[in-house]
Amino acid sequence: MSTRDGVMVMRPVEEGLPIPAGQTVALTSGGLHLMLTGLKAPLVEGRSVAVTLQFERAGKMAVLLDVLGVGAQAPGPADGAAKAEHAHH
């Protein structure tokens, strides 16, 4: 993401998002984030959406993401990790 003439310009990360072994990467509004396109229905605040992440070595991982309102404070890393761990049970 960059800013051009005071306007945020987003672009896809063509080769994926590198996450070094044993490290984490925070996805945040205004920084690195997922953009969901081609949705079949609108997202509903307070509900969850199922997403499948594709990792180079670990393969696919299903996760549930909470739909938050604009400007809402996202949960901390521990909350997301617990939800991801239980998403495929």
N, C-alpha and C positions, 0 to 999 in steps of 0.2 A: 504494500500500500504506500502511496505517496500523495503529496499535495501539489496540485497544479493550479495556479491562479486562485488560490484560496479554496479550492474544491478538492475533496478527497477522491483519489483515483484508485480503484481496487483492481487487482489483476490476479489471475490464478497462479499458484505455485506449480509450474509445469512439471517439475521432476519430483513432486511430493515434498513433504515437510520433514527434514531430517531431525530425528530424535536420537541422540547418542545413547548407547546402552547404559542403563542405570540412571538416566536423566529424565526430566519432565519438561514439557513445553506448555506454557499457559496460553490458552485461547481466550482472548478478551475482546470486548467491543472496543473498536478504535485501534486494535492491534491485529495480531494473527487471529483469524476466526474462520469458522465454517460458514459458507453461504449456501443455503439450500435452494436449489432452483428446480423448476419443473414439478413442483408439488401438485398432487392430484386434488388436494383440499387445503384450505387455509389452516395455519397453525392456530391453536386456541390457547390463550394464556391460562396457566394453571394445569395444563395437561402435559403429557410427555409425547415425544416423537421417537420412534425407533430408527436408528441409523447404524449402518454397517461400515466400519473402518477397515481399510485394507493395509496391512503392514507387509513390508518386503520379506521379512523372515518369519514373522509370527502368523502370517496369513490374515484371515478375516476375523473381526471381533464385533459382535453385536452389542450396542450400548443404547440405553434410554437417556434422552436429553430432556430436561425440563424446559417448557416454554415459558419464558419470563416476559413481563411487560417492558416496554421501552423505558430505559433508565433504571430498571430494577438491579439490585445488587445480586450478583451471582453467588452461589454457595461456594464455600472453600474447597480446596483440593480433596480433602478427606471425604466430603460428601459425594463428589463426583466419582472418586475411586470406588467407593462402596457400591454405588449404583451400577457402575460398569462391571464390577465383579459378579454381581447377581443377575446381570442382564441375560446371560446365556444359561441359566439354570432352569 
